[in-house]
Amino acid sequence: MELTILKKAKILILGFGQEGKDVFLFLRQLWPDKVLAIADKLNFNELDKRSQKLLKKDKKLKLHLGSDYLKALKKYEIIIKSPGISHLIIKSFLTKKQKITSATDIFFENFKGTIIGVTGTKGKGTTSSMIYQILKTAHFNVQLAGNIGKPVLNLLLLKKPPAILVYELSSHQLFYLKKSPHIAVFLNLYPEHLDYYKNFQEYARTKAKIALYQTKDDYLIYNIKNKLIKDLVKKSKAKKIPIRGDGYELNQLAAQKVGEIFNVSKQKIKQAIKNFHRLPHRLELVGRFKGITFYNDALATIPEATIAALDFLGDRVETIILGGYDRGIDFKKLVQRILKSKIKNLILLPTTGEKIWQALIKEKPSIVRQKKFNCFLIPLDQKNKIMKQAVQLAYQYTKKGEICLLSPASASFGVFKNYQERGNLFKKYVKQLSL
């Protein structure tokens, strides 16, 4: 959405988390005297201190806080929605005349430089960071944005904004887009966020928006190995660059292709990839303690990510920590991969830990009789001690020279605030209990 439209409209910022705050600060810097409104499900006292300070300080604000916050939507012409709020829950509160937009949509409509957009169910953060590293190594004026980079809207206020932006794009950020990036990277597509969308088809269509509005002058790098993506991009007008791969290999290949579009030399691409360090919580090497090597893959929130981790690490994985919030995902392929592995110890967290164990028994009933695994089901009533207990069991049962992998194949909600807390607690107890 163009800034000229926003300037004249009655605006409500829906959701006052990180992105909501960024939108507010951006609009306030543009128009210091404009009346703005904010709606959030939290009451004022439940907001973090930074949010409270911002709201107290501003005299041109209308606040709609607490459980009835959605009732305020009908009073405003334009709603700038935060990604964490599902479009499904706001639908019944809207009128036909209202317009819904997002920080990503506003940025795409007003940024004058080149956007490289990266999406996929998994691997988009790593790939975006790797592309950024390649272009930075080649001395391009480039910035990284999205969940792993800086907030985007403040870039529009710079006197000298970056010429190129590498943008990690989630499905939530893509939902309201009406413009696609000049270079789109579409890595993979698996069932996820099924609690946020009507169904998997809606999720897939949303992901496909990364290429929907591209022209013949644009580029689309896509994973031809993923049949769903292959079908979704058939109608794209962009120059298509198919790639084939899985996991980290796919991330590298996609980043390399972007580098080639910008005529970066093979030597510089190779150098950038060699110097690249994995991001936190993405198959992150925690270290070797008491002879055991620990890997933190807390961002593995779907079975396919855990399968990729097992494929990468190989037969040295003796202990795996699995389980989390149940979003109705099928674990059949994961249990088949576990049965082919050399894993001996299953440490299963609530609530999908039990579901994964039952899926293993269903796939191969004899595993109980044969005692193929040491299986440890950690109950939800030990919520504050769940990760500590998991790491204690890992130390107790993993042999020296082998690997313990945290790769939950499930979302973190219900037990942990987010995947970062889950991974950080894992790293904390791995180090603490090694002493």
C-alpha positions, 0 to 999 in steps of 0.5 A: 500500500502506498504511503499517500493512501495511508497518510489520509486514512484512519489507521489501526495497527492490529497487534503490538508485538515486535512488528506492530511496534515497528509499524507504529514507530515508522508511521509516527516518524512520518507523521508526528501529529497523525492520530493512530490507533492500536489494538491488542488482546493484551491489557496495558499492564500485560504489555512489556515495559517498552510497549507501555513506555511508547504508549504512555509517551504518545498523546495522539493514540487511541488504544483498544486493549484487552479481550474485546480488542477486535470490536474496534476494527470496524471504526477504521479504514485501514488495518495494518495487521501483524503476522501473528494474528490469523486472518481467520479470527478477524474476518467476521469483524470487518466490513467490505469497505475496509482495507487490510495490509501489512508491514511487508505489503507497505514496504514492497509498494514503496521500496525503490531498490531490488528485492530478493524474496526467500520463502519455504516451509524450512530453510528460508532463514539460512538461505536468506543469510547465505545470499546476503553473505555472498552479495556482501562478499562481492561488495554489493550495497545489500541489507538482510530483513525479515525474522532474522534481519532488521525491521523493513519499514525503517529502511524507507526512512533512510537518506541512502537506503540499501540498493538490494534487500534480501527478505526472508518471507513467511507465509504470514508476511506473503498473505496480503502481498500484491507485488512479488520480488524481482528474484524469488526463491521457493525452497520447499512446501510441507504442511505447517501452520494448519492452525492458522489457515483454512487448510493446507491448500490456502497455505500453499496458495499463500506461499505461491504469492512470492511468484504470483505477480512476477513479470518476464523480467523477474527470476524464480529459483524453485525446487523442482524436486518438490512436486507441489512447488513444481505445480504452483509455479507453472503459470509464473511469467518469470525466468525460471531456474529449477534446482534440486536438493534437500536441506543444507545442500538446497540452501547452498544451491539456491544462494549460489544461483542468486549470486550467479544472477548478480554475476558474482564470481565462482570464487567469491561464492565459494568463499562466502559459503565456506565462511558462512556460520549456521544460524542459531537453533538450525542444526546448531553445534552446541559442542562436545561435552563429556564425550557427547556431541550436542546439536540444537535444531529447535527450529525443526517444527515439522517432521521433514525438518527432523528427517533432514537433520537425521540425513545430514548427521547420519548414523552417529545420532544415538539420542533424539529429543522429539515432541511439542505442540500438536498441530495435527501433523502426520508423523508416519514419514518421521517414524519410518526414518527413525526406524531406519536409523541407529537411534537408541534413545528416544526422549519424548516431550509433551504433547506430540511425544506420546503421539510419535511413540504410538506412531512408531508402535503402529508402524512396527509393533515388535519394537516394544517386544524387541526393546529397540529403543530406550523410550522416555516420555516426559509428562506435561506436569513437569513443565518447568523441568521438562528440558532439564530432565530431557538433557539429564536423560541424554547425558545418562544414556548417550555413549561417548563419541555419539550425538544427541540431537534436539529436533522436535518435529513439532511447534514449541507452544504450550511448553515454551514461549517459542523455538528460541526459548526451547533451543536456549534452554537446551543449550543452557542445560547441556552446558550446566549439567556437564560441570 
